[in-house]
Amino acid sequence: MVLSVQVTSYNTRELSLACLHSAFERTHLAAFEVIVVDNASTDDSADAIAAEYPQVRLIRSERNLGFAAANNVAAEHASAEYLLLLNPDTVVLDSAIEKLLAFARRNPDAGIWGGRTLFADGSLNPASCWGRQTIRSLICVATGLSSLLRGSSLFNPEGYGGWKRDCEREVDIVSGCFLLIRRELWERLGGFDERFFMYGEDADLCLRARKLGYRPMITPDATIVHYGGVSEKVRAEKLVRLLAAKTMLIRKHWVPSRVGIGVRLLAVWPLSRLIAYSVLRCVGVRRDALSVWREVWHRKREWYGS
């Protein structure tokens, strides 16, 4: 067995079926398996997958384990040399899985490999990889420069601003939506840290791999569609989870002397948005956004102290 493809499904019935269809139709490896962990979906995802794809190894969880824990469960059942984490809201294009595997074999020292992601309309989805958080990047996020100047590598370092993901390159973080790793390294790292329920687990995995001397890479040859954020419907909830993950990453990976300033700079991000949208409300603009950021700030204890 060469490859184990892991898919974590949560209330994404039609998307999960489309993802599996594309994976089987556009992957022609001699030997690969697909493992799906269904996180207690309530939309009959598990039954639909079992009916349409009996060849899939389906694991039905009685509760929502989250992305990290569900992938750890899938990996325990995997038997291949390589593990591929694939989001259910993705569509595999043009033999992308084989191309990613070939890229990995050409660049074994990377340890973790990813590809290029597109939105449904074919435009670039830059979220296939990220730069690590730094004091400079947090200042750019807090001041809004990373949003205003997305195309700038200077002011959008976490997003690798200005890079169209059109060349092979070493990156800090490969997104968990399309992430290939040798099972040997996965086991050496102990898989995902399950304290990350959703968001941040891929960053943590890659940063721990880098500490062992590996250098994650991505290739534009392996391209998929990634819709993004489908299972996380409420924006405030998503932002709270994201901030909690980013806070945990700072506390876990930064040197102790910089953790305090890092966490405080991160907190400026939601505070600055709350202030900005409060001002805009006075002229009748973006009241919906104000309510989102107000809720995020009121739930500060959930993410600031994580």
C-alpha positions in Angstrom: 0.0 0.0 0.0 1.5 3.3 -1.2 -0.9 5.9 0.1 -3.7 6.3 2.7 -6.0 9.2 2.0 -7.7 10.6 5.1 -11.0 12.5 4.9 -12.7 14.0 8.0 -16.4 14.7 7.3 -18.8 16.8 9.4 -22.2 17.7 7.9 -20.7 18.1 4.4 -22.7 15.3 2.7 -22.7 16.4 -0.9 -19.3 17.9 -0.7 -17.8 14.8 0.8 -19.3 12.6 -1.9 -18.0 15.0 -4.6 -14.5 14.9 -3.0 -14.5 11.1 -2.9 -15.7 10.9 -6.5 -12.9 13.2 -7.6 -10.3 11.3 -5.6 -11.2 7.9 -7.0 -11.8 9.2 -10.6 -8.6 11.2 -10.9 -6.1 9.0 -8.9 -4.6 6.0 -10.7 -2.2 4.7 -8.2 -1.8 0.9 -8.2 -2.5 0.7 -4.5 -4.1 3.3 -2.3 -6.8 3.3 0.4 -9.3 5.9 1.6 -10.3 6.3 5.2 -13.2 8.6 6.2 -13.9 9.6 9.8 -17.4 11.0 10.1 -17.6 13.3 13.1 -21.2 12.5 14.1 -22.8 14.3 11.2 -26.5 14.9 11.3 -27.0 15.1 7.5 -26.7 11.4 6.8 -23.2 11.9 5.5 -22.0 8.5 6.8 -24.8 6.5 5.3 -24.4 8.2 2.0 -20.7 7.5 1.9 -21.2 3.9 2.9 -23.8 3.4 0.2 -21.9 5.1 -2.7 -18.4 4.1 -1.7 -18.3 0.7 -0.1 -14.5 0.5 -0.7 -14.0 3.3 1.7 -13.0 2.5 5.3 -15.7 4.4 7.1 -15.3 5.2 10.8 -18.4 6.6 12.5 -17.6 8.7 15.5 -20.3 9.1 18.1 -19.3 12.7 18.8 -17.5 15.5 16.9 -13.9 14.8 17.6 -12.6 17.9 15.8 -10.2 17.9 12.9 -7.1 17.0 14.8 -8.4 14.1 16.8 -10.3 12.6 13.8 -7.2 12.6 11.7 -5.3 10.9 14.5 -8.0 8.2 14.5 -7.8 7.8 10.8 -4.0 7.5 10.9 -4.3 4.6 13.5 -6.2 2.7 10.8 -3.9 3.6 7.9 -1.6 1.0 6.5 0.3 2.9 3.8 3.8 4.5 3.6 2.3 8.0 3.0 -0.6 9.7 4.6 -2.6 12.3 2.7 -4.9 14.6 4.6 -7.7 15.8 2.3 -10.5 18.1 3.3 -14.1 17.0 2.4 -14.7 20.4 0.7 -12.1 19.8 -1.9 -12.1 18.5 -5.5 -9.0 16.7 -6.8 -7.9 18.0 -10.3 -5.8 16.4 -13.0 -4.0 13.6 -11.1 -3.1 16.0 -8.3 -2.6 13.2 -5.7 -0.1 11.3 -7.9 1.7 14.5 -8.7 2.0 15.4 -5.1 3.3 11.9 -4.3 5.9 12.2 -7.1 6.9 15.6 -5.8 7.4 14.1 -2.3 9.6 11.4 -3.7 11.8 13.9 -5.5 12.1 16.0 -2.3 12.3 13.6 0.6 14.0 16.1 2.9 10.9 18.3 3.1 9.1 15.7 5.2 5.7 17.4 4.6 4.3 18.4 1.1 1.4 20.4 -0.2 0.0 21.7 -3.5 -1.8 24.6 -5.0 -5.5 25.4 -4.1 -8.1 27.2 -6.2 -11.5 28.6 -5.4 -14.5 27.2 -7.2 -14.3 29.9 -9.9 -10.7 28.9 -10.7 -9.0 31.8 -9.0 -6.1 31.3 -6.6 -7.0 30.3 -3.1 -3.7 31.2 -1.3 -4.6 29.2 1.8 -2.6 26.1 0.7 0.3 27.3 2.9 1.2 30.0 5.4 4.2 31.7 7.0 4.6 31.4 10.8 3.5 34.1 13.2 6.1 36.7 14.1 6.1 40.0 15.9 6.1 41.8 12.5 3.3 39.7 11.0 1.1 40.3 14.1 1.7 44.0 13.9 0.6 43.9 10.2 -2.5 41.9 11.1 -3.4 44.1 14.0 -3.1 47.3 12.0 -4.9 45.9 9.0 -1.9 46.3 6.7 -2.0 42.6 5.9 -5.6 42.9 4.6 -5.1 46.3 2.9 -1.8 45.2 1.2 -2.4 41.4 0.6 -0.1 41.5 -2.4 2.9 42.7 -0.3 5.4 40.2 1.1 6.5 42.9 3.5 3.1 43.6 5.0 1.5 40.2 4.5 4.2 37.8 5.5 1.9 35.1 6.9 0.0 35.0 3.7 3.2 35.1 1.5 1.8 38.2 -0.2 2.7 38.6 -3.8 3.5 34.9 -4.4 1.0 33.2 -6.7 1.9 29.7 -5.6 3.2 29.2 -9.1 6.6 27.6 -8.2 8.0 25.0 -6.0 9.0 26.6 -2.7 9.8 25.8 1.0 7.1 27.1 3.3 6.6 27.3 7.1 3.2 25.7 7.1 1.4 23.4 4.7 -2.4 23.6 5.1 -4.1 20.5 6.4 -6.7 20.6 3.6 -4.1 18.9 1.3 -1.1 17.7 3.3 1.1 14.7 2.5 3.4 13.2 5.1 5.3 10.0 5.5 3.6 7.8 8.1 7.0 7.3 9.8 7.3 11.1 10.4 3.7 11.4 11.5 4.2 8.7 14.1 7.5 10.3 15.2 5.7 13.6 15.8 2.8 11.8 17.6 0.3 13.0 15.0 -1.7 16.1 15.6 -1.8 17.8 19.0 -5.4 17.2 20.0 -5.6 20.4 22.0 -6.2 22.0 18.6 -9.8 21.2 18.0 -9.9 23.0 14.7 -7.3 25.4 13.2 -3.7 25.5 14.1 -3.0 21.8 14.2 -1.4 21.8 10.8 0.8 24.8 11.8 1.8 23.0 15.0 2.7 19.8 13.1 4.8 21.6 10.5 6.6 23.7 13.1 7.5 20.6 15.1 8.7 18.9 11.9 10.9 21.9 11.2 12.5 21.6 14.6 13.5 18.1 13.6 15.2 19.5 10.5 12.5 19.0 7.9 11.5 21.8 5.5 7.9 21.6 4.2 7.4 22.4 0.6 4.6 22.9 -1.9 4.3 22.4 -5.7 2.0 24.1 -8.2 1.8 20.9 -10.2 -0.6 19.3 -7.7 -3.7 21.4 -7.8 -7.1 21.0 -6.2 -10.2 23.1 -5.6 -10.8 24.0 -2.0 -14.0 25.8 -1.1 -13.0 26.5 2.5 -14.9 27.0 5.8 -18.0 25.0 4.8 -18.5 23.1 8.1 -17.9 26.2 10.2 -21.1 28.3 9.5 -21.0 31.0 12.2 -18.2 33.5 11.6 -17.9 34.5 15.2 -17.4 30.9 16.3 -14.8 30.4 13.5 -12.9 33.5 14.7 -12.9 32.4 18.3 -11.5 29.0 17.4 -8.9 30.6 15.1 -7.8 33.1 17.8 -7.6 30.3 20.3 -5.4 28.3 18.0 -3.1 31.2 17.2 -2.8 32.0 20.9 -1.8 28.4 21.6 0.7 28.4 18.8 2.4 31.4 20.3 2.5 29.9 23.8 3.8 26.6 22.5 6.4 27.7 19.9 7.7 31.1 20.8 10.5 31.7 23.2 9.1 32.5 26.7 10.4 36.0 26.7 8.3 36.9 23.6 5.1 35.0 24.4 3.6 37.9 26.4 4.1 40.5 23.7 2.9 38.0 21.0 -0.4 37.2 22.8 -1.0 40.9 23.4 -0.4 41.8 19.8 -2.7 39.1 18.7 -5.4 40.5 20.9 -5.1 43.9 19.2 -6.5 42.3 16.0 -10.1 41.8 17.2 -9.9 44.9 19.4 -8.9 47.1 16.4 -11.7 45.6 14.3 -14.2 46.2 17.1 -13.2 49.8 17.3 -13.2 50.3 13.5 -16.6 48.8 12.9 -18.0 50.7 15.9 -17.0 53.9 14.1 -18.4 52.6 10.8 -21.7 51.9 12.5 -22.2 55.5 13.1 -22.4 56.1 9.4 -24.6 53.0 8.9 -21.9 50.7 7.5 -21.3 47.0 8.3 -23.4 46.5 11.4 -23.3 42.8 10.8 -19.5 42.8 11.1 -19.7 44.8 14.3 -21.9 42.2 15.9 -19.4 39.5 15.0 -16.4 41.3 16.4 -18.3 42.3 19.5 -19.1 38.7 20.2 -15.5 37.6 19.6 -14.3 40.3 22.0 -16.8 39.4 24.7 -15.6 35.8 24.4 -12.0 36.9 24.9 -11.5 34.5 27.9 -12.0 31.5 25.5 -9.2 32.5 23.2 -6.8 34.7 25.1 -6.3 32.3 27.9 -6.1 29.1 25.8 
